[in-house]
């Protein structure tokens, strides 16, 4: 899983995602990134605030789906536990997912929200644009209702 590539796709992404069944992108693709990822592996994603009309026609603002028995909700601007964005707050408290994935902040976070029993993941930013110091992505396994073997991967300095 990655986010905030902003038109830059490090070749190392293909090495790290080689054994993955799917790639999930939490928005701010930028130009050309979605096509390269989709040509490599099945791609799920949401558009971000910098994405143009072509990306917005291909990807939704919110994506809710099941991976095995894990209820996943992905959106670009969603906030984080205790500070969810106003746009997602009503739904996340009345119908919480098992896994809530966001991007936008460029801040890598993996936090469990005990109030709604939901794992929140922001993979940080994999691109070169922004205020992050290190480009990151996250890789994990889903088996039945469990999220296992979560790894933070550093791609190098911005």
N, C-alpha and C positions, 0 to 999 in steps of 0.2 A: 504494500500500500504506500502511496506517495501523494503529495500535494504540492501546490505552489511551484510548479516547474517554470512558469513564466517564459515559455518558448525555448527553454534550455533542457536538453535531455542528455545526461551523462551516459556514456557507453557502458559504464559499470552497472547501470540499472539492469541491463539485459543479462549480465552474469548473475546478479543477485536474484533475479526473478526467473531464472532458467527452469527451476524445478517447481515453480508455482503453477497451479491450475488456472488462476485468473489474476489479473492486475486490477486493483481498485485505485482510482484517482479522485481525491477529495477537492477538486476544483482549482481554478487558475492554471489551466493547461497552457494557454498561449498558443501561438501558431505552430502547427506541424507535429506537436507532441502526441496528440490522440491518435493520429494516423500511424505513427511509428509504433506506439504501444499496441494498438489493435492488430497490426500486421504480425506482431510477435506472439501475443496471447489474447484470449478473450478478455475484453475490457469492460469494466463497469465504472461509471463516474458521474459526477455532477458538475455543473458549470460554476465558475467563480465570478467574482465581481470584475475581473479584467478580461473575461472571455467574450469574444465577439459573437455576432448573430449565428455564424455557422456552428460554433460549439454549442450555443444555446438551443439550436434546432436539433442537435444530435443528443444532447444530454439534458436531463431535467435539473431543476433547482434542488429537489429532494428526491432521494431514491431509497425506498424501503423494500427489502427483500429478505428471503431466508437463505442462509448458507447452512446446509445440513439442518440442524434444529435451532440455529442461532438466528434470532430476529435482528437484522442489521438495518440501521438508519444512517444514511450518509447525506450530509449537506455541507456546503462550504462555510457558511457563517452560522454557527450554532451555539457559540459560547462554550462553557464548561461547567462541571458540577458546582452548584451554588450561584452560578452567574450565567445561566442559559439565556440565549437571546430571546427577546420578546416574541419573535416569530415562531420559535419552537416550544416555548415554555408550556403553553396549554396542553399540547399533544404529549410532550415528554413526561409530564406528570400524570396524565390520565391513561396513557397507553405507552409506557416506556418500552424501548427496545432492550435487547440483551447487550447490544454493542452499538454505541453512538460514535460515528466517525465525523470529524470536522477538519477543516483546514484553516486558511485565512490568517491566523495569528503569526505564522512562521515559528511558533513555539512548540517544540516537541513535548507532548504530554501523554502519559498513560495513567489514568486515575479511575479508581472504582468509586462510584457514587452509591453508598450504602442506602441512601434514602429511597432510591428507585431500583436498586439492585442491577445497575447498568455499568458496563465498562466503557469509559470514554477514551478514545484515542485520537490524538492529533499527531500525524507523522512528521510535523515540522515542515520544512521547505526543502525540496530537492533541486530547486533552481538557483540561479546566481543573483536574482533581483530580490532585494529586501534587506532587512536589518539583522537576520540571523548570521551567525559567524560560521557555522558548520552546516553543510547540506546533509539531510537525513532522509531515510525511508524506514519503513517497518515491514517485517515479514513475520508471519505466524501461520499456524495450522488451525483448522477447524475440524473437530471430530465430534459428531453427534451434537451435543449441546455445549461442548467445551471449546475454549480458545486456549491453545497450547503452544509452547515453544516460541513465545514472542521474542523477537530480536530487533533491537535498534541497530541500524546500519549507518555508519558515517561514510559519506561519499567524499569528504575532504572539505577544505575551506571554500567559502563562497567566492 
